[in-house]
Amino acid sequence: MMQRRAFLKSSILLAAPTLSIPALAKTAQAAPGERTLRLYNTHTGESVRTVFWAEGQFIPDGLKDLNKVLRDHRNNKVAEMDPQLLLLLDEVNGKLGNNNKELHIISGYRSPESNAKLHANSNGVAKHSMHMDGKAIDIRLPGKDLKMVHKAAMSLKGGGVGYYPDSQFVHMDTGRVRYW
């Protein structure tokens, strides 16, 4: 079990162009019953591929790696993302046949300070956004029509889903089921 657990521990690939450290890449292969996410943060250039759920439970190291990549890029604050949101991302990937491709992350966690600034400059940002609770994410899937991503997310009925074609992303959250 310990060797299996060690194998399941995730790895993170830092690909930020400003870093001079060589990128490290260990890939985790998903076995049946495992859930893997592959994310690319469009603001930091970081990527992660990690097994975050296996053997009937969430993998703490996998969650930690995802939280780091989904942090507020404006001030580097990290928060725990809702594991149910990560499961929804995995399900959207599966619905779209996108299991081995990167999801592009536009926004994951948003600190209260960042949210207040964005809210002051845009009527499209909620005063108490679910991003501040780690329960919302804005994504796009390269090579997939944004309308298809939107429909796949809505079909899950796992929370709120917003469609932003002008900004090229779909918002997903684990709040009440609603669409806009």
C-alpha positions in Angstrom: 0.0 0.0 0.0 2.8 2.4 0.9 4.5 1.9 -2.5 1.2 2.3 -4.3 0.6 5.5 -2.3 4.1 6.8 -3.2 3.4 6.1 -6.8 0.2 8.0 -6.7 1.8 11.1 -5.3 1.6 13.8 -7.9 4.3 15.8 -9.5 4.2 19.4 -10.6 5.8 20.8 -13.7 6.8 24.4 -13.4 7.0 25.9 -16.8 6.9 29.6 -15.9 9.1 31.3 -18.5 10.7 33.5 -15.9 12.2 30.6 -14.0 15.7 29.6 -14.9 15.4 26.2 -13.0 15.0 23.3 -15.4 11.4 22.0 -15.4 10.8 18.7 -13.7 8.3 16.3 -15.2 7.1 13.1 -13.6 3.9 11.9 -15.0 1.4 9.9 -13.1 -0.5 7.3 -15.2 -4.2 6.9 -14.3 -5.3 3.4 -13.4 -8.9 2.3 -13.3 -10.7 4.0 -10.4 -8.1 6.8 -10.3 -8.9 10.4 -11.1 -6.2 12.5 -12.8 -6.2 16.2 -13.8 -3.9 17.9 -16.1 -4.0 21.7 -15.7 -2.2 24.7 -17.3 -2.4 28.1 -15.6 -2.6 30.7 -18.4 -1.3 33.4 -16.1 1.8 31.7 -14.5 2.7 29.3 -17.3 2.7 26.4 -14.7 1.4 23.0 -15.5 0.5 20.0 -13.3 -0.6 16.5 -14.0 -1.6 14.7 -10.9 -3.7 11.8 -9.5 -5.9 13.5 -7.0 -8.3 10.6 -6.1 -7.6 6.9 -5.9 -8.6 3.8 -3.8 -11.8 5.5 -2.8 -10.3 8.7 -1.4 -8.7 12.0 -2.2 -4.8 12.1 -2.3 -3.6 15.0 -0.1 -0.4 15.5 -2.1 -2.4 15.6 -5.4 -4.8 18.2 -3.9 -1.9 20.3 -2.6 -0.3 20.4 -6.1 -3.6 21.4 -7.7 -4.1 24.1 -5.1 -0.7 25.5 -5.8 -1.4 25.8 -9.6 -4.9 27.2 -8.9 -3.7 29.9 -6.5 -4.4 33.6 -6.9 -1.7 34.6 -9.5 -2.0 38.2 -8.5 -0.5 37.7 -5.0 0.5 34.0 -4.9 -2.1 33.2 -2.1 -2.9 29.5 -2.0 -6.2 28.2 -0.8 -7.9 24.8 -0.6 -10.0 24.2 -3.7 -13.3 22.4 -3.2 -12.6 18.7 -4.0 -16.1 18.4 -5.5 -15.1 21.1 -8.1 -12.1 19.0 -9.0 -14.4 16.0 -9.5 -16.6 18.1 -11.8 -13.5 19.1 -13.9 -12.6 15.4 -14.2 -16.2 14.6 -15.3 -16.2 17.4 -17.9 -13.0 16.1 -19.3 -14.5 12.6 -19.5 -17.7 13.9 -21.2 -15.6 15.7 -23.9 -13.1 12.8 -24.4 -10.4 15.1 -23.2 -8.7 12.9 -20.6 -5.1 13.3 -21.6 -5.2 17.0 -22.6 -4.6 20.0 -20.5 -7.4 22.2 -19.2 -6.5 25.8 -19.4 -7.2 27.7 -16.2 -8.1 31.3 -16.5 -9.0 31.7 -12.8 -9.1 29.4 -9.8 -8.8 30.7 -6.3 -9.2 34.4 -5.9 -8.2 36.2 -2.7 -10.6 38.7 -1.2 -8.2 41.5 -2.1 -7.9 40.5 -5.8 -11.7 40.0 -6.0 -12.4 43.4 -4.6 -10.1 45.0 -7.2 -11.7 43.0 -10.0 -15.2 43.8 -8.7 -14.5 47.5 -8.6 -13.4 47.4 -12.3 -16.0 45.0 -13.7 -19.7 44.5 -13.3 -19.1 40.8 -14.3 -17.3 40.0 -11.0 -19.5 39.2 -8.0 -18.8 41.0 -4.7 -18.5 37.7 -2.9 -17.4 35.4 -5.8 -17.3 31.7 -5.2 -13.7 31.9 -6.4 -12.9 33.4 -3.0 -14.1 30.1 -1.4 -12.2 27.9 -3.7 -15.5 26.7 -5.2 -15.2 28.2 -8.7 -13.0 27.9 -11.7 -12.9 29.5 -15.2 -11.6 27.1 -17.9 -11.2 26.5 -21.6 -10.1 23.4 -23.4 -7.9 24.0 -26.5 -9.3 22.3 -29.5 -12.8 22.0 -28.1 -15.6 24.4 -29.1 -16.5 26.5 -26.0 -20.2 25.8 -26.6 -19.5 22.1 -26.2 -17.6 22.8 -22.9 -20.5 24.8 -21.7 -23.1 22.1 -22.6 -21.0 19.4 -21.0 -20.6 21.4 -17.8 -24.4 22.1 -17.6 -25.3 18.5 -18.2 -23.5 17.5 -15.0 -25.9 19.7 -12.9 -23.1 20.0 -10.3 -23.4 23.8 -9.7 -23.4 27.1 -11.5 -22.1 27.3 -15.1 -21.5 30.6 -16.9 -20.7 31.0 -20.6 -18.3 33.8 -21.5 -17.6 33.6 -25.3 -16.0 37.0 -25.6 -13.4 36.1 -22.9 -13.2 32.5 -24.2 -13.9 30.6 -21.0 -16.6 28.7 -19.1 -17.2 29.3 -15.4 -18.0 26.3 -13.2 -18.8 26.3 -9.5 -20.2 24.0 -6.8 -22.9 26.4 -5.7 -26.6 25.9 -6.5 -27.4 24.8 -10.0 -27.9 27.8 -12.3 -26.8 28.9 -15.7 -26.0 32.2 -17.4 
